[in-house]
Amino acid sequence: MKKYKFLNYLKENIKKRMPRLHPYHLVSPSAWPILAAWSAFILVFGAALTMHFYSYGKMIFTVGFFLLITVAFLWWRDVIREATFLNCHTKRVQKGLRIGFALFIVSEIMFFFGFFWAFFHSSLSPSIEIGCVWPPSGVVPPNPLKTPLYNTVLLVYSSFEITFAHKLIMANKWEEVPESYKMALLAGWFFIINQIREYTVLEFSLNDGIYASTFFLLTGFHGLHVIIGLIYLIVGYFRFLEGHFVPGYYNVGLETAIWYWHFVDVVWIVLYFTVYVWGGWR
C-alpha cells in the first residue's frame, strides 16, 4: 500500500532531521491539563446539581461533558502527532507508557476486586433479612445458558480477532487487517446490545435488595468498560487506516487498547462464572 510506504519514508526522514541528545520526552507547556481539570469539575458539579434536582443542573452537566470530550480529543490528537510524526516517543518512552498502562489496568482490577468482594460477602453468608439464601427469595436470576453465555462467546471471539489483526499488522499484511478488526468491533457492539436487552427483560430491578445492587454494579460497570474499550479500538482502527502503526514502532496505542480489551474479556469470564453461574443457580 503506497500510503504506508510514504509514511514509513516520512518517519525515517524525521528521525534523521531530529537528532536526540537523550531518550526521554520532555513535554512542552500545554493548556490541555488545566482545561481538562476545569471541564471535569464542571461535569461533576453539573452531575451533583442534577442529582439534587436543580433546574439548570442538566445544562451544566451537558456543557461539562462536551467540554471534556473536546479537550480530550484535542489533547490526544497532539499526543498522536508527538508519537507518530515528531519522533518524541522513543523506545525508552514507549516502555514507560506500557508500564504506566499496565499499572492503570492493575488499578482497574482493584476496582473490580472491591465489587466482587461485596458480592461474595453477601452471597457466601446471606443475612436473615433475605431469608439466608442466595439468590434471595423472590428474585429470579437470569439464565446463564442464554444471553450471558452468548455474550461470553462474543467477547472471547472479539479478543481473538483483535489479536489476530495485530499480528497481521506486525507481519505487514495490511490488506487482511480490516476484516479481522471489523469483526472484533462488531462482536463488541453486539455484546453491548445484548447487555441492554438483558436489562430490559430482567425480572428484578435495581431496588430489589442486595442481589440486584451487586448484579447491576458488576455488570453495569463492566459494560461501561466495554464501551470505553470499543472507543479505544475504534480510534486505533482509524489510526491504522492513516498508517500510524508500523511494525516495531509507534504501536503503543494499539497494544494498550488490546491489553485493555483482554482485561475486559477476562473480567467478564470471571463475572460470568461467579455472578451468573455460581451466584445465579439455586
MIMAR-43955 format. One record per residue: residue in three letters; y, z, x of N, C-alpha, C, O, CB in turn. Coordinates in steps of 0.02 Angstrom, whole numbers, plus 50000, padded with zeros to 5 digits. Atoms other than C-alpha are relative to their C-alpha. Glycine has a CB too. Layout:
<recs>
ALAYZXYZXYZXYZXYZX;...
</recs>
This chain:
<recs>
MET499405000050042500005000050000500625000050044500715004550085500005006149952;LYS499435000949956501634994150080500475006049997500765008050048500384993749981;LYS499534994550008502635008650011499825005850047500265008750079500015002549927;TYR500214994549959501595021550104500074998450074500245002750114499295002049985;LYS499915002049930501625011650267500735000650021500885002850076499744992850010;PHE499294999549985503515010750258500215007350009500585008950055500414996749945;LEU499824992949996503665029550228499725003150064500055007250096499765003849939;ASN500284997549937502495033250372500434997950059500565001950104499284997550009;TYR499585002549946503555022450485500665003850001500915005650055500144992549991;LEU499374996450004505135031150423499935007150028500365009450066500245000349927;LYS500104993249977504425048450456499915000450076500185004850109499405003249965;GLU500115000049928503855044050631500654998950037500775001850090499494994750019;ASN499365001249968505585037450674500475005949994500875007250039500334993849971;ILE499604994050007506415052950605499805005050054500225008350083499915003149930;LYS500244995449948505325063150723500304998250068500495002650107499245000050004;LYS499755002149935505915052850870500765001250006501015002850059499854992650011;ARG499284999249998507755054050822500235007349998500805008850014500314996249943;MET499804993150009507725072850791499575004650044499125008050019499945002049925;PRO500394995649957507035081850944500125007349983500685009349966500184998750073;ARG499964993050020506665100150910499965004550062499575003250108499435001849950;LEU500014995149945507035114751026499525005749986499365009550032500705002750012;HIS500464994650019505875126550931499624997749937499844993049903500385006749986;PRO500415002350057504515125050796500185003149933499805002549886499285001450014;TYR499844996350061505435135150663500544996349960500884991949985500245007150017;HIS499505003050043506535130350517500545005149985500425009949948499674997449934;LEU499424995750014508235138850517500394996949943500744991949952500455000950064;VAL499725003150060508855135650342500765000150003501075004650031499755003649937;SER499275000550004510645130150310500255004349942499885005849896500224992649991;PRO499724996250057511815140250198499944996149935500064990149933500755001850013;SER500125003350064511435136550016500245004449943500205010549946499254998449992;ALA499784996450059512135141249847499435001249951499515005049903500564996249965;TRP500544999550049510455139749760499735007149989499615008949932499434995550021;PRO500274993250013509825157749788500445004149953500185007249907499935003750065;ILE499574996050042511355166049710500044997049930500075000749881500715000550030;LEU499995003250066511405153249568499355001449963499365002549902500114992550007;ALA500644998450033509555156249534499995007249976499735008649922499424998750049;ALA499994993050020509835175049531500435001049937500235004649891500285004350057;TRP499574999450059511275173549406499684996849939499734999449884500684996950014;SER500345003350056510275161449299499445004449972499355005049912499714993250021;ALA500534995550022508815173549295500295006149963500005008449914499585002450060;PHE499684994350034509995187749248500224998149929500125001949882500615002450041;ILE499795002350066510725177649104499404999149954499435000849895500394993450005;LEU500615001050039508965173249047499735006749974499585007349915499474996550042;VAL500274993550019508365191349046500485003649953500265006849905499865004350062;PHE499504996950043509985197548969499964997149929499995000749879500714999150029;GLY500075003250066509825184848829499365001949965499365002749904500044992550008;ALA500634997950030508005189548802500055007049971499805008349916499434999750052;ALA499914993150025508475207948785500425000149936500265003749889500335004450054;LEU499585000350060509845203748660499614997149941499684999449884500634995950014;THR500395003150054508655192748561499505005049972499415005449911499634993850027;MET500484995050024507345206648552500325005549959499995008849919499635003150059;HIS499634994950040508685218248482500394996749943500824999949912500475003950046;PHE499755003650059509165205048352500764999149999501074999049946499805003849938;TYR499305001949998510925201348413500064992549983499644988550005500325001550070;SER499945006950025511545185148334500094994950056499854989350050500584999549952;TYR499875004649945512095177348499499485000650056499554997550108500695001150028;GLY500504999149949510555182848596499624993750016499504992150075499515005349979;LYS500385006149989509595166648572500414994850038500144991250080499774997149934;MET499585004849965511075156248631500045001750074499994997350116500714999949969;ILE499964998049930511245166448792499334998950034499314996650091500205007550006;PHE500675001249972509365165648819499894992650015499634990950068499465002649952;THR500095007249990509365146748798500424997450058500184993450099500194996249936;VAL499575002149944510835144448917499695002250066499664998350114500715003049992;GLY500314997549939509985155449047499384996150019499264994850078499825007349993;PHE500615003849987508355145949029500154993250031499864991350081499604999149935;PHE499855006749974509125128749055500375000450068500284996050110500434996249949;LEU499694999249934510205135149199499475001250053499514998450108500505005849998;LEU500534998549952508665142149285499584993950016499414992750074499565005749975;ILE500395006149990507685126149260500394995050043500104991850088499814996849933;THR499595004749962509135115749328500055002050073499974997950118500694999449969;VAL499944997549931509385126649482499334999250037499324997250095500225007450001;ALA500655000749968507515126849517499864992750018499614991350073499445002649953;PHE500115007149986507425107849504500404997750060500134994450104500194995849938;LEU499575002249944508885105249623499815003350065499835000250118500735001449984;TRP500204996449940508305118549745499364997150029499314995750089499905007549986;TRP500635002849977506535111749754500084992850023499724990550067499475000449945;ARG499845006849976507245094149772500215000350073500004996250113500554996849957;ASP499774999349930508125099949931499425002050046499394999650103500565005150004;VAL500584998049960506525108249993499564994050015499324993250071499605005649965;ILE500415006049990505565092049968500324995350051499984992450093499904996349933;ARG499645004249951506895082550065499925002850070499804999150118500754999449982;GLU500084996849934506805095150207499304999050028499214997850088500175007549996;ALA500705000449977504915094250214499804992850015499454991550064499545002849948;THR500265006849996504675075550192500404995550046500114991650084499984997049932;PHE499585004849965506155066650271500415002950058500634999150101500464996749952;LEU499594997149947507075078950383499595003450055499875006050103500485005149970;ASN500444997249948505565085050482500135007450013500065009750069500084996050064;CYS499874992849991506025103350452499375004149997499345009650026500485002449946;HIS500624996150008504265108850405499504997950054499074993650043499704998949929;THR500455001349944503375108650572499325003249985499235006449933500295002650067;LYS500664997050008501565114050595500065007649993499725010749953499554998250059;ARG499914992750003502155131950625500295002149932500075007049903500475002450057;VAL499704998450065503225131750468499494999149944499465003249898500624995549987;GLN500515001250051501815124350364499495005749999499265007749945499654993350013;LYS500474994349997500655138150424500295006149966499955009649930499825001650073;GLY499684994350032501915151250371500034999249924499955004149887500705000950027;LEU499975001350072502105143050200499315001149968499265003949913500244992949986;ARG500674998950027500225143150175499835007449996499555009849946499474996350043;ILE500134992750000500105161550223500405003349943500145007649908500185003250068;GLY499594997150053501535165750106499734998549931499735002949887500714997350005;PHE500275001650065500745156549961499345003649988499205005749931499894992449993;ALA500624996250007499065164849994500165007249979499815010149937499604999950065;LEU499804993250020499935181849983500265000149929500155005049892500545002750048;PHE499785000450070500755176249821499415000049953499435003349901500434993749990;ILE500605000150042499035172449749499685006949998499425009049946499504994850026;VAL500264993249999498465189749804500395004449952500095008549916500025003050072;SER499604996150047499915197249707499834998349928499835002749884500754998850012;GLU500225002050067499375187249554499335003149983499215005049925499974992349995;ILE500654996850012497615193949574500105007249980499745009849938499554999550064;MET499874993050018498335211449567500245000749928500085005549894500525003050048;PHE499795000150070499175207049402499395000149954499325004449910500444993849985;PHE500595000550042497525201849326499545006050008499205008049961499634993650015;PHE500414994149989496635216549405500235005749954499815009249924500045002350074;GLY499744994850045497775228349307499824998649928499665003249890500755000550007;PHE500175001750069497455218949145499255000949986499065003549934500214992849984;PHE500724998950008495575218849171499845007550000499385009749966499614996450056;TRP500104992749999495685237449211500115002849930499725006949906500475003550051;ALA499864997750068496465240349039499444998149953499245001949909500674997249975;PHE500555002350043495095230048958499375004250010499075006549961499844992750014;PHE500614996149987493665239249043500085007449983499615010649962499794999250073;HIS499884993050018494475256149018499895001149925499635006349904500725002150019;SER500074999450072494485252948831499314998249975499085000949925500514995749965;SER500645002450024492815244248816499405004050025498905004749989499914992850020;LEU500574996149974491685254848927499955006849968499415009749964500075000750076;SER500014993550033492185270848839500454999849938501005002649938500245005650049;PRO499585000750060492815266548664500165006849969499735011149965499644995549948;SER499784993650029493805280548584499755000749928499524995949897500765000650002;ILE500244998650068493355288748419500434996549948500204995149893499995007549987;GLU499565003350048494865280548337499764993049982499924990549928500714999650028;ILE500255006850016493995263448347499255000149986498924995049988500154995250059;GLY500704999450020492295270148299499515000650057498905000150046499814994349960;CYS500424999349940491625272548476499564993850012499024994450042499555006249993;VAL500375006249988491025254448477500484994650025501094995050015499654997549934;TRP499615005649975491615238548562499634993549988499054993150011500175000950074;PRO499335000250031492185226948487500075005049943499575006949913500154993049975;PRO499914995050053492955239148363499764997449932499734991449920500735001949995;SER500235001850067492305239448185500554996249963501144998049966499795006349961;GLY499535004150038493125226248076500294994350039500624990050009500555004349976;VAL499745005549959493565214748221499444995050012498904996850036500285002750067;VAL500495005449990492645198048228500224996050062500694992050057499944995449937;PRO499795003549939492755191548408499804992649997499354990849959499695003250063;PRO500175007150000492715172748444499314998850031499095002650074500524995950039;ASN500675001849975491035164548477500074997150070500404992050079499664994949952;PRO499925002549930490875162348667499654993450013499774990350065499735005150048;LEU500365006349990489755147048643500374994149970500114988549970499305000549971;LYS499625005450030491095136848556500604998250043500524995850100500235001849929;THR499395001949963492905134248612500045003150070500224999550116500615002049960;PRO499954997149932492835146648759499554996450050499754995350107499825007349998;LEU500465003549954491315137848835500264993050015500234990750072499294999649970;TYR499725006649990492125120848810500595000350049500664996050092500234996949933;ASN499444999249955493695127048896499785001550071500094999250119500455005649976;THR500274998649934492665133649041499784993650035499934992550093499405004949996;VAL500215006449973491885116549066500604995750020500604992450072499564996149950;LEU499405004049986493605108349058500345002250065500534998050106500505000649942;LEU499654997649940494365119549193499594998650063499864996650114500145007549994;VAL500425001449942492875117849310500024992650017500084990750076499265002249987;TYR499965007249988492905099049288500684998050029500724993850074499884996149934;SER499335001549975494785098549317500065002050074500364998350113500535003749959;SER499984997949930494605108449480499624995250045499834993750100499725007150007;PHE500395004949961493265096349539500404993650010500424990950066499344998549965;GLU499645006349995494335081149501500615000550045500754995950084500214997749930;ILE499404999449959495915087749584499825000850074500174998350118500435005949978;THR500244999449931494935092449740499784993150026499924991450084499425005050005;PHE500225006749981494155075049743500614995550014500604991550061499564996949945;ALA499395004049989495895067249726500325001750067500564997350102500505001249943;HIS499724997949935496495077449876499594997050057499884994850107500015007750005;LYS500425002949948495015071449978500154992550008500154989950064499255001049984;LEU499845007149997495445053449934500674998850036500744994050073500034997149930;ILE499365000649965497235056149992499905000850075500184997150115500515005249973;MET500134998749929496615063150157499634994250033499684993150093499615006550008;ALA500385005749973495485047950176500384993449995500114988150009499334999349964;ASN499585005950007496935035850143499754995049947499904989149951500054996450066;LYS500245004350055496055028949987500485000749941500315003649890499275001949980;TRP499464998950048497685028049889499844997449931500015000649881500624996850026;GLU500105003250065497105016349751499545004149955499585003449894499714993150009;GLU500494996350040495725028249695500265006849977499955010149936499375001050040;VAL499754993350015496815043849683500245000849928500055005849897500575001650047;PRO499724998950067497725041149516499485001549947499605005749903500394994249978;GLU500504998850052496125040549413499755007250000499735010449948499414995250010;SER500234993149996495455057249476500555004949983500445009949949499725001450069;TYR499444995550011497165065249472500165000549925500275005949898500634997750039;LYS499845000150071497495059849292499465003549959499615006949910500094992849975;MET500544996650036495785066049235500075007650007499935011349960499324997750026;ALA499904992849989496165083149312500565002649954500495007849923500175001450073;LEU499444998050043497835083949220499814999849927499995004349888500614995550012;LEU500205000750070497065078049057499555005849980499625008549925499644993349989;ALA500444994350016495705091449064500405006449993500265010549950499475000850054;GLY499584994150006497035104649094500395000349935500445005649904500485000350058;TRP499645000250063498055099048945499545001249940499745004649892500364993449991;PHE500494998650054496505099048834499845007549997499745010249943499364995950012;PHE500114992749999496215117048890500555003649961500405007949919499975002650072;ILE499444996850034497955122048829499964998749924500075003349884500674997550027;ILE500055001650072497715112948663499455004049967499545006649912499874992449991;ASN500554996150028496045121448635500185007449995499985010749947499364999250042;GLN499794993050002496805138448677500455001349940500375006349906500355001950066;ILE499554999350058498175135948548499604999649935499715003549889500554994650001;ARG500415000850060496905130048420499585006349988499505008449930499544993950005;GLU500404993950008495825145348453500425005749971500195009549928499695002150067;TYR499554994850026497315156848421500124999249925500195004149889500674999950037;THR499845001150071497605148648251499415001549955499515002649895500214992849990;VAL500594998850042495815151548190499695006950011499185008549980499484994650013;LEU500274993349988495515169148257500055004249937500515003549897500375003550058;GLU500014995850060495065182048125500335006850013500235011549974499285001149978;PHE499624994049987496165195448204500674997950031500744992350056499625004950048;SER499345001449974497985196448258500195005150054499805009650070500535000149943;LEU499774995649947498995205048394500065007249977500045011750019500664997550027;ASN499904993350026499225220148281499345003849987499365009649966500394999749937;ASP500644997050017497355223748264499705004250056499125003250075499514994749981;GLY500274995149954497175237548392499924997850072500194992650093499355002249976;ILE500055000949928496665238548573499624993750019499784990650070499675006050031;TYR500375006149983495415224248569500464993949998500464989950045499404999049951;ALA499555005750006496715211948507500535000150055500724994950082500345000049931;SER499484999549949498015218548630499744997550068500084993550100500255007250006;THR500275002149936496905216348783499784992649999499854989150049499415004450020;PHE500215007050005496215199748720500594995350008500564990650049499654998749933;PHE499435004549997497905191648693500385000850066500664995950091500485001449942;LEU499674999149936498605199248852499654995950054499984992450092500015007450020;LEU500385003549948497225192148962500004992449989500164988650034499295002550003;THR500035007250013497025175248878500694996849999500784991250023499644998649933;GLY499325002850003498895172748847500314999650069500634994650086500435004249955;PHE499725000149933499395177449024499664994750042499984991450083499935006950034;HIS500355005349964498055166049092500234993149976500314988650017499245000749990;GLY499755006450026498645151948977500674998250029500814992450043500045000349925;LEU499365001249968500395154049047499914997450071500274992950093500435006450001;HIS500145002349932499685151949222499724992950001499864989150047499515004850035;VAL500265006850004498765136249168500594995149990500604989850021499504999349942;ILE499425004350011500415128849105500404999250065500614993750083500465002949944;ILE499645000349937501285133349269499624995750051499914991650087500115007050029;GLY500415004049954499835125949368500034992549984500044988450029499295002349998;LEU499955007050020499925109749267500674997050021500694991450046499914999349925;ILE499345002549978501785108049301500004998950075500274993950099500565005149980;TYR500055000649928501435110949485499624993750020499824990150065499665006350030;LEU500405005949984500095097449486500364993649979500304988550014499335000449965;ILE499635005950022501195085249388500544998150052500634992350068500325001149931;VAL499515001249947502575087249518499654996950061499914992250091500375006650020;GLY500385002749944501265084049652499804992749989499794988750036499395004150013;TYR500205006950015500705068149563500594995250010500504989950039499744999549929;PHE499425004349991502465060949559500204999650074500434994450097500605002649959;ARG499885000349928502685065649742499504995350034499684991850081499965007150031;PHE500495004749973501075056349780500224992749988500164988550032499315001249970;LEU499785006850015501745040949692500594997850044500684991950057500204999549926;GLU499445001649956503295042049803499804999750073500214998350116500555005249991;GLY500245000549931502215042649959500165006050043500215005350104500284994150031;HIS499814994049962502635060550010499425003150038499525007050084500305005049955;PHE500574996649970500865065450059499664995350049499414989950032499495002249945;VAL500305003949946500215058950224499455004350032499565010250045500534997950054;PRO500544996149970498535064350299500225003550064500455000250112499404995650015;GLY499824996149942498865078250422500715002750000500885007050040499914996050061;TYR499304997950002500705080450374500225000949928499964997749883500454994850037;TYR499634999550063501775086250229499565001049939499724998649885500414993849991;ASN500454999250057500325091550118500005007149972499595008749929499314998250021;VAL500004993150022500785109750091500105000549925499775004449891500535004050037;GLY499874999850072501485106449917499394998449959499265001749908500554995349982;LEU500605001950036499895097949860499445005150010499095006949963499764993150021;GLU500534995249986498725110249946500105006549962499635009249933499975001450074;THR499884993750035499565125549872499914999249924499695003849890500715002650015;ALA500115001350071499535117549698499255000249984499055002949933500294993249980;ILE500734999950010497655115049717499735007150007499305009249969499654995350049;TRP500204993049994497445132949779500135003849935499715007549911500375003450058;TYR499804996650062498375139149626499544998149942499345002349902500734998449982;TRP500445002350054497305128449511499305003050007498995004849956499964992350000;HIS500654996849990495705135149588500035007449982499555010149953499774999250073;PHE499914993050019496375152849567499985000849924499665005449899500675002750028;VAL500014999850073496695149449382499304998849974499095002049925500484994749971;ASP500685001550021494945142349367499545006150009499165007849964499724994050041;VAL500424994149986494105157549448500165005749952499715009049927500085002350073;VAL499814994650047495095169749341499724998649931499495003249897500775000649997;TRP500275001650067494565160449184499255001349997499005003849947500154992749983;ILE500724998850000492725161149233499855007549994499415009549956499684997250064;VAL500094992750007492855180049258500195002249930499845006349900500435003750053;LEU499784998250067493815181449095499494997949948499365001749901500694996849985;TYR500485002450049492535171149002499395004549996499175006449942499774992850017;PHE500624996050000491035181449056500135007449981499685010849957499674999650067;THR499864993050016491915198249033500265000849929499995004749890500505002950049;VAL499674999150065493025196248879499614996649945499494999649892500714997250002;TYR500335003750053492095182848782499255001649994499015002949940500094992650011;VAL500724999050002490275185348830499815007449996499535009649946499674996850061;TRP500194992949999490065203648879500395004149949500105008249914500115002850070;GLY499594995950045491515210748779500044997749929500325001149887500685000450026;GLY499965002750067491315199748627499385000849958499425001549897500174992950004;TRP500634999450037489485200948580499835007449990499905011550035499434996450037;ARG500204993150014488905216848496499295001250026499035006750019500035001449923;
</recs>
